[in-house]
Amino acid sequence: MAQKFSAPRGTQDLLPQDSYKWRFLERRLMEIAEAYGYREIRIPTFEHTELFIRSVGESTDVVGKEMYTFEDKGGRSITLRPEGTAGTVRAAIEHGLLAGAMPLRLCYLLSCFRYEKPQAGRLREFHQFGVECFGAADAAADAELIHLAGNILSGVGVRDLSLEINSIGCPTCRKAYLEKLRAYFQSHYDELCDTCKGRLETNPLRILDCKSPVCKAICEGAPVIVDSLCDDCKEHFRRLQEYLTAMDMPFTVNPHIVRGLDYYTRTVFEFVSGQIGAQGTVCGGGRYDGLVEEMGGNPTPGLGFGMGLERLMLVLEAQGVELPAQPTCDVYLAGIGDAASRRAFLLAQELKEDGLHAQSDLCGRGLKAQMKYADKIGAKYAVVLGDEELQSGTANLKNMLTGETTQVPIDGIGAAVTDGIMDRMLDEMTDDVDKEALSKLFGGMMK
């Protein structure tokens, strides 16, 4: 017996009964982002490893423990992207996008790869929607970005999320803060996990992001960076809070948010759900004013966020949010005998060209089996064609939901199905919709 294969650990197959939900979600995310002026960018699945070491930070868990890195046949070190910002910044610099009108707003949908323990909402191959905004240093840009993230989440039906914000300062004020942090953690050195003992010298800020329960308890008493901000960073953070308040966006200042990547400066934020367990962050991001310059471009402020689609789906399911139903077959054309089966087949192709989802038998089934199949695929209407129907030029159109049949010309099946679908849509609309006006607007498509 041939060997059977299964998907690698930490990955998953997206089957047809679920993929339509993802398509809806992806379309909705892009629509809302486009309303804010964002345009899609598509970047490679892998980059040179040095790109992520320089941008994400060598002291981060992502670079130190989680990246999928390999040597290609040319001896170059290549890494599957663990996140989307670094590649987007590289592309913006390489193709001169930062020389155009500012701010530059880019968005993307992509798969990312991190080697970590698989759990709910955290896979080794995961999918991310993200946006990046370049050229805007004012706190208004931070507020608009957070507003966009909130609008996207509410726009797909998510509710009961909490917004948490923090400022991790700029390189100037962070230098003094890191000394305070290093002194504090040094006094708890023996209690720290081995990983955080190493971080103490390289980047003590990373200790605040440790998942160890012992380290998390120690972090509760650590100095907070908002107490060490320089005047410019304090003012930027104050103005951000003013904007959020003016936009009626409730928030909590969480001084322990640092995000997991080294490129962040000043504003960092997270939208958090309490309904999906330990991995509660649905969306996170912030400002990275030094990243473009660090990667070889001219000094350019930047900010962005990412949201994992797997976690977003978990929240939607936990909250019982109903996504639009999967589209089903509009009309199934059953044929009896060679001539009628051929006509049903050709008619199905014509109806597809007219925009209808039409199907006919491809397996040589009998009539009973064909109708059973039509029912299984959720066909809205069904038509049976035989020698008698071909001779008369008419056939019975069956409403599969009500069982009602209507005699229609064979050449008029498409129009009859379209009218029936539109009538059903009108019946499902709420009373405050002017159905008569809609019917007149679409003319013959609606009765």
C-alpha positions in Angstrom: 0.0 0.0 0.0 1.3 3.4 -0.9 2.4 5.7 1.9 -0.2 8.2 3.0 0.9 11.8 3.8 -0.5 14.3 6.2 0.1 18.1 6.5 3.3 19.1 8.4 2.8 19.9 12.1 1.7 23.5 12.6 0.1 23.8 9.2 -3.5 23.3 8.1 -5.5 22.7 4.9 -8.3 25.2 4.2 -11.2 23.1 2.8 -14.0 24.4 0.6 -16.5 24.5 3.5 -14.3 27.1 5.2 -12.4 28.8 2.3 -15.4 30.9 1.3 -15.4 32.5 4.8 -11.7 33.5 4.3 -12.5 35.0 0.9 -15.2 37.1 2.4 -12.9 38.2 5.2 -10.1 39.0 2.9 -12.3 41.1 0.6 -13.8 43.0 3.5 -10.4 43.7 5.0 -9.1 45.1 1.7 -12.3 47.1 1.1 -12.0 49.0 4.4 -8.2 49.6 4.0 -8.8 50.9 0.5 -11.4 53.4 1.9 -8.5 54.8 4.0 -6.3 55.2 1.0 -4.2 52.0 1.2 -3.1 50.1 -1.9 -2.1 46.5 -2.1 1.5 45.3 -2.4 2.7 41.7 -2.9 6.1 40.7 -1.7 8.2 37.5 -2.0 7.6 34.6 0.4 11.3 34.5 1.2 14.0 37.1 1.6 17.7 37.3 2.4 18.2 36.3 6.0 20.1 39.5 6.8 17.0 41.6 6.1 15.2 40.1 9.1 18.2 40.1 11.4 18.7 43.8 10.7 15.0 44.9 10.9 13.3 42.5 13.3 16.3 42.4 15.7 18.8 39.6 16.5 17.8 39.6 20.2 14.1 38.8 19.4 12.6 35.4 19.7 11.5 35.6 16.1 15.1 35.8 14.8 16.7 33.8 17.6 14.3 30.8 17.7 11.5 31.0 15.2 12.7 31.7 11.7 12.8 29.1 8.9 16.2 29.7 7.5 18.1 27.6 4.9 20.9 27.8 2.4 19.9 27.8 -1.2 21.8 26.1 -4.0 23.9 29.3 -4.5 25.1 29.2 -0.9 22.9 32.2 0.1 21.1 32.3 3.4 17.4 32.6 2.8 14.5 32.9 5.2 10.8 32.4 4.8 9.2 35.7 5.9 8.2 35.7 9.6 6.3 39.0 9.2 5.4 41.5 6.5 6.9 44.8 7.5 10.5 44.1 6.6 9.8 42.9 3.1 7.4 45.8 2.5 10.1 48.4 3.6 12.7 46.7 1.4 10.3 46.8 -1.6 9.4 50.5 -1.0 13.1 51.4 -0.9 14.1 49.2 -3.8 11.4 50.5 -6.1 11.6 54.2 -5.2 8.1 54.3 -3.7 9.3 56.6 -0.9 10.2 59.3 -3.4 6.5 59.8 -4.3 3.7 61.6 -2.6 3.6 61.1 1.1 2.2 59.6 3.1 2.6 56.3 1.3 -0.1 53.8 2.4 0.4 50.1 1.6 -1.5 47.0 2.6 -1.1 43.2 2.1 -2.4 39.7 2.6 0.2 37.1 3.0 1.3 33.9 4.6 4.1 34.0 7.3 6.3 31.3 8.8 7.5 30.9 12.4 8.8 27.7 14.1 7.0 27.7 17.4 4.8 25.4 19.4 1.4 25.1 17.5 -1.6 26.0 19.5 -5.0 27.7 19.0 -4.5 30.8 16.9 -0.8 30.2 16.5 0.5 28.0 13.6 3.9 27.6 12.0 2.4 28.8 8.7 -0.1 31.5 9.4 -1.9 34.2 7.4 -1.7 37.9 8.1 -3.3 41.1 6.9 -1.2 44.2 7.4 -0.9 47.9 6.6 2.2 50.1 6.5 2.1 54.0 6.4 5.3 55.9 5.5 6.1 59.6 5.7 3.8 60.7 8.5 5.4 61.6 11.9 2.4 63.3 13.6 0.4 61.5 16.3 -2.6 62.0 14.0 -1.2 59.3 11.8 -1.0 56.9 14.8 -4.6 57.7 15.7 -5.8 57.1 12.1 -4.0 53.8 11.9 -5.5 52.6 15.2 -8.9 53.9 14.0 -8.5 51.8 10.8 -7.6 48.7 12.8 -10.7 49.2 15.0 -12.9 49.8 12.0 -11.7 46.7 10.3 -12.4 44.6 13.3 -15.9 46.0 13.8 -16.5 45.9 10.1 -16.2 42.1 10.0 -18.4 41.7 13.1 -15.9 41.5 16.0 -17.1 43.1 19.2 -15.9 43.4 22.9 -12.3 44.0 22.1 -10.1 46.2 24.4 -7.6 48.6 22.9 -4.3 48.9 24.9 -1.6 51.4 24.0 1.8 52.3 25.2 4.8 54.4 24.2 8.3 52.8 24.2 10.0 56.1 23.4 12.7 57.0 21.0 16.4 55.9 21.0 17.2 59.0 23.1 14.9 58.3 26.1 15.0 54.6 25.7 18.8 54.5 26.5 18.2 55.8 30.0 15.2 53.6 30.5 17.2 50.5 29.5 19.8 51.2 32.2 17.0 51.4 34.8 15.5 48.2 33.5 18.9 46.4 33.5 19.5 47.4 37.1 16.0 46.2 38.1 16.3 42.8 36.4 19.9 42.4 37.7 18.5 42.4 41.2 16.3 39.4 40.2 18.9 37.7 38.1 18.8 34.3 39.8 15.0 34.1 39.3 15.0 34.9 35.5 14.7 32.1 32.9 17.9 31.2 31.0 16.7 33.1 27.9 16.1 36.3 29.9 19.5 36.0 31.6 20.9 36.3 28.1 18.6 39.2 27.2 19.7 41.1 30.2 22.9 42.2 28.4 21.7 42.3 24.8 18.3 43.9 25.2 16.5 43.9 28.6 13.4 45.3 26.9 12.8 41.8 25.5 12.4 40.5 29.0 9.1 42.3 29.3 7.8 40.2 26.4 8.8 36.8 28.0 6.0 34.3 28.3 7.5 32.5 31.4 5.1 32.9 34.4 8.0 33.6 36.7 9.5 36.3 34.4 6.0 37.8 33.9 5.6 38.1 37.7 9.0 39.8 38.0 8.0 42.2 35.2 5.0 43.4 37.1 7.4 45.4 39.4 9.7 46.6 36.7 10.1 50.4 35.9 7.7 51.5 33.2 9.0 53.4 30.2 6.3 56.1 30.2 8.0 57.5 33.3 11.2 57.9 31.3 9.9 59.5 28.1 11.7 62.5 26.7 9.6 65.7 26.3 9.0 65.0 22.5 7.8 61.4 23.1 5.6 62.5 26.0 3.9 65.1 23.8 3.5 62.7 21.0 1.8 60.1 23.4 -0.3 62.9 24.9 -1.6 64.0 21.5 -2.3 60.4 20.5 -4.5 60.0 23.5 -6.3 63.2 22.7 -7.1 62.0 19.2 -8.4 58.7 20.4 -10.6 60.4 23.0 -11.9 62.8 20.3 -12.8 59.8 18.1 -14.6 58.0 21.0 -12.2 55.1 21.0 -11.8 53.8 24.6 -8.3 52.7 25.5 -6.1 51.6 28.4 -2.5 52.6 28.8 -0.6 49.3 29.3 3.0 50.1 30.2 4.1 46.4 29.6 3.3 46.4 25.9 6.6 46.3 24.0 5.6 44.1 21.0 8.0 41.3 19.9 10.1 43.1 17.3 13.0 45.5 17.8 12.1 48.1 15.2 9.2 49.7 17.1 9.5 53.3 18.5 7.1 55.4 20.4 3.5 54.2 19.9 2.7 50.5 20.3 -0.8 49.1 20.5 -2.9 45.9 20.7 -6.5 45.0 20.3 -7.1 42.2 22.7 -9.9 39.6 23.1 -10.6 37.6 26.2 -12.4 34.9 24.3 -9.6 32.9 22.6 -7.4 31.9 25.5 -3.8 32.9 26.1 -3.2 34.2 22.5 -5.6 37.0 23.0 -4.0 39.7 20.8 -6.0 39.9 17.6 -4.2 42.9 16.1 -1.0 44.7 17.1 1.3 47.3 15.7 3.0 50.6 16.2 5.5 53.2 15.0 8.9 52.4 13.5 10.5 55.7 12.7 14.1 54.4 12.3 13.5 51.3 10.3 13.6 52.8 6.7 17.0 54.4 7.5 18.3 51.2 9.2 17.5 49.3 6.0 19.4 51.7 3.7 16.7 54.3 2.8 16.5 58.0 3.6 15.2 58.8 7.1 11.4 58.3 6.9 8.9 57.8 9.7 6.7 54.7 9.5 4.0 52.9 11.3 1.8 49.9 10.7 -0.1 46.9 12.1 -0.7 43.2 11.4 -3.6 40.9 12.3 -3.6 37.2 12.1 -6.5 35.8 10.1 -6.5 32.5 12.1 -6.9 34.4 15.4 -9.5 36.6 13.8 -11.5 33.6 12.7 -11.3 32.2 16.3 -12.8 35.4 17.7 -15.6 35.4 15.1 -16.4 31.8 15.9 -16.2 32.4 19.7 -18.6 35.4 19.4 -21.0 33.5 17.1 -20.6 36.0 14.2 -22.4 34.7 11.1 -20.5 35.2 7.9 -22.4 35.2 4.6 -23.4 31.8 3.5 -21.4 29.9 0.9 -22.7 30.5 -2.7 -24.6 27.5 -4.1 -25.6 26.3 -7.5 -28.2 28.6 -9.1 -29.7 25.9 -11.5 -29.0 22.3 -12.1 -29.9 20.9 -15.6 -30.7 17.2 -15.6 -30.8 15.3 -18.9 -32.6 12.1 -19.9 -31.1 10.4 -23.0 -28.2 11.4 -25.1 -29.8 14.3 -27.0 -31.3 15.9 -23.9 -28.1 15.4 -21.8 -26.1 17.1 -24.6 -28.5 20.0 -24.6 -28.4 20.3 -20.8 -24.6 20.3 -20.9 -24.4 23.0 -23.6 -27.1 25.1 -21.9 -25.2 24.9 -18.6 -22.1 26.4 -20.3 -24.2 29.2 -21.9 -25.7 30.1 -18.5 -22.2 30.2 -16.9 -21.2 32.7 -19.6 -24.2 34.8 -18.5 -23.0 34.9 -14.9 -25.2 32.1 -13.4 -23.8 29.2 -11.5 -25.2 26.3 -13.6 -24.3 22.6 -13.5 -25.2 19.5 -15.5 -24.4 15.8 -15.1 -20.8 14.8 -15.8 -20.9 11.3 -14.4 -23.6 9.5 -16.5 -26.1 9.3 -13.7 -29.7 8.4 -14.0 -32.4 11.0 -13.3 -33.0 10.0 -9.7 -29.2 10.2 -8.9 -29.0 13.6 -10.7 -31.8 15.1 -8.7 -30.3 13.7 -5.5 -27.0 15.4 -6.4 -28.8 18.7 -7.2 -30.2 18.6 -3.7 -26.8 17.8 -2.1 -25.1 20.8 -3.7 -27.9 23.1 -2.7 -29.1 24.0 -6.1 -31.8 26.7 -6.0 -33.6 25.5 -9.1 -33.6 22.4 -11.2 -34.8 21.6 -14.7 -35.3 18.2 -16.3 -34.8 17.9 -20.1 -35.9 14.9 -22.0 -37.1 14.2 -25.6 -40.5 15.7 -24.9 -39.0 18.9 -23.6 -36.7 19.2 -26.5 -39.7 18.7 -28.9 -41.9 21.3 -27.2 -39.2 23.8 -26.4 -40.4 24.2 -22.9 -39.5 22.6 -19.5 -40.6 22.7 -15.9 -38.4 24.9 -13.7 -38.5 23.5 -10.1 -37.9 25.7 -7.1 -35.8 23.4 -4.9 -36.7 25.3 -1.7 -40.5 25.3 -2.1 -41.0 22.4 -4.6 -43.1 24.8 -6.8 -42.7 24.2 -10.6 -43.2 26.7 -13.4 -43.2 25.9 -17.1 -40.7 28.1 -19.0 -39.2 28.2 -22.5 -35.9 26.3 -22.6 -34.3 29.4 -24.1 -35.7 31.4 -21.2 -34.4 29.3 -18.3 -31.7 31.8 -17.5 -34.0 34.8 -17.3 -36.5 32.8 -15.2 -33.8 31.7 -12.7 -32.4 35.2 -12.5 -35.9 36.7 -11.8 -36.5 34.0 -9.2 -33.2 34.6 -7.4 -33.9 38.4 -7.3 -37.5 37.8 -6.0 -36.0 35.7 -3.2 -33.5 38.4 -2.4 -36.3 41.0 -2.2 -38.3 38.7 0.1 -35.3 38.4 2.5 -34.8 42.2 2.7 -36.0 44.1 5.7 -39.2 46.2 5.6 -37.4 49.5 5.4 -36.0 48.7 2.0 -38.0 50.2 -0.9 -38.5 47.0 -2.8 -40.6 48.5 -5.5 -38.0 51.1 -6.2 -35.3 48.5 -6.4 -37.5 46.4 -8.7 -37.9 49.3 -11.1 -34.2 50.1 -10.9 -33.2 46.6 -12.1 -36.0 46.5 -14.7 -36.6 43.0 -16.0 -34.3 41.4 -13.5 -36.8 41.9 -10.7 -40.6 41.6 -10.8 
